[in-house]
Amino acid sequence: MRKFQKRTIILICLIWPFKLLLVWASNFAGATWHIQALRFFSKWLVNFQIELMSLGGLGAVLLYFYRHRMIALMKNFWIKPAIVAGIAILLNVHFYQSHFILGFFFCLLILSATIEGGMNVNNSFLNYLGKISYGLYMYHPLVMFVAFPVIHMLGISNIILYNLIVYTSVLAMTVLVSHLSFHYFESYFTNLKDKFAIVKSTSNYQKQI
């Protein structure tokens, strides 16, 4: 069991460096031998941020196998202020692979919010966001596609103010669109599914036999 734990953690941790190596190799080969497909693959791979998914997997594995240690860590007085400070800094300071470190802090934030003794996330607003989560997932790229050019036209030079407006407006618009979609589009098909769904009880099934 211990070998399985270590191998799982090692494999997850290797995803990030393996991706960096693959990006470098495909970019180098594409530029050296003028293979446009490899250069396109390199750009696609940069945007395919599987390393952020691996961070979520790593957090889940650590919480599953080392739950007591993670709970003790998250109950530390300094951990939550450090997480919030780290996220605030990395949202406004950008450097190579800074998104990966930002993802690491968000992973810690999620862990601190979900384990015993962590942040209290059981409230009606967050529960409702969970209810419309499909819309949040589907519509946020569209909202970003519309919001970024509009906000860019404002000509805001202050990076902190720019990020504040971007994140606030995108979040608010995504929630609004998801809310409208859930009530006036998704709920129609959900009700339609329930209307035509056939649920056979055990007694009815036995009578047919």
N, C-alpha and C positions, 0 to 999 in steps of 0.2 A: 504493500500500500504506500509506503514512504517513497519507494522508487517511482511509483506512478505519479505521486504528488510532485516530486522534483522534476520528472520528465515533462509533465504538463506545464509547469511554470517555466521551464527552460525553453520549451517549444514556443510558448506564447511570447516570451521575451526576445526570441530570435526573429520574430516577424518583422520588427522595425529595421534592424540592421540588414536583414536579407532584402527588404524592399529598397533600402538606400543603395545597396550593392547592385541590385537589378536595374534601378533607375540610371545609375552611373554607367553600367556596362552597356545598356541599350542606347543611351545617349552618345557614349563614346564610339560605339560601333556604327551608329547611324551617321555621325559626323565624319568619321574616318573613311568609311566606304560609301558615303552618300546614299544611304538607304533611308528613304523618306519614311517608310513604314515603321522602322525602329525608332526614329525620332518622334513620330506620332505616338508610338507605344510608350515612350518615355514620358511624354507630356501627359498622356492619359493616366499613367501609373502614378504620377505626382498628385493628380486630383483624386485618384482612387485611394482614399485615406484609410486603408484597412488597418493601419497601425493604431488608429483611434479605437476601432472595434476591438483590437487586441487588448487595449488598456481596460476596456469594460470587461472582457473575458478574464483578464488577470485579477481585477478587483473581485469578480465573482468567485474565482478559484481560491484566492486568499481568504475570502470570507467563509467559504465552505470548509476548507481544510484547517484554517487557523482562526476560527471564529473568536475564541476567547482572547487571543492576542490582539486581533483587530478591534474588538470592543474596548479593550484596555487602552489601545492607542487612541481611539476616537474620543475617549472620555478624558484624555489629557486636556488641561485647561488651555494650553497654547495652540492646540492643533487647529481649532476652528478659526481663530483670528489669523493664523498663518495661511490657511486655505483661502480665506476671503482676500487677504492682502496679495497673495500670489496671483489670484485670478484678476484682481483689479490692475495689477502692474502689467501682466501679460496681455491684457486686452488693449493696452495702450503702447506697449513696447514690442516691436516686431523684429525678429532676427531669424536666421536659418533654423528651421525645425522648431520655432517657438510654439507652433500650434500643438506639437507633441507634448511639450511640457505643460501647456495650458490644458490639454486633455487629461494629463496626469492629475492636475489639481482638481479638475471637474470630477474625476473618478473618486478622489478622496472626499469631495463634497457630497457625492451621491452615497458613498459608504457611511459618512457621518450622519446623513439624513435618514438612513434606512435601518441601521442597527439599533439595538436597545440602548437607551441612554443618549441617543443622538437627537437631531432636530425633530421637532414635531411637525410632520407633513400631513397629518390627518385633519384636513379641513375641507369645507364645501367647495372652495374655489379650485383647489388642486384635484379634488375628486371629479369635478366637472371637466377639467382639462384632460383627465384620463378618459372621460366619456367621449370627448371629441378628438381624441388623440390621433385617430386615423386621418382626420382632416388636417390636423397640425402637421402630420408627416407628409401628406400629399401636397398641400398648398404652399408650404413655406418656400420652396424654390421659386414658385411663380410670384409670390409676394416680393421676394428678394429681387427678382428680375425686373419688377416694376418699380420698386422703391429706390434701388441704388441709383439709377439715372436721374430720378427726380431729386433726390437728396444731393447728388453731385452738382446739380445745376444751382444749388444754393450758394456754392462757392465758399464753404466753411473751411477755414484754414486751421483752426484749433482741432487737433486730433482727438482730444478728450471730448469736446462738444460734438464733434462729428460722429464718434462711436456711440455716444449717448443717444443722439437722435436716431442713428441707424438701428441700434438694438431695440430702442423703445418703440419706434414706429413699425419695424418689421414684426416684433412680437405682438403689438396691439392689432395690427392689420391681419396677421395670421389667425389670431384668436377670433377676430370678428368674422372673417371669411369662413373659418371652420364652424363657428356657431351657426351661421346662416345656412351653410351646407348641410349640417347635421339636422336642422329642424325642417328645412324646405326641400331637401334633396335625398339625403341618406335615409331619413326616417320613413320616407314613402316606400322605398324598396325593402326596408326592414319590416314594415307592416305588411307589405305584399308577400314577403317570404313567410311570415307568421300565418297569414290568411290561407295560403295554399299548402302549408306544411301538414303532412299527415303523420300523426303520432298514434301508433297502435299500442294499446295496453296489452299486458301479458295475457289477460283473460280472453280478449278478442282474438289474439294470435292463437291461443290454444283451441278456441272454438272453430277457427278455420281449419286447423289440423284434424 
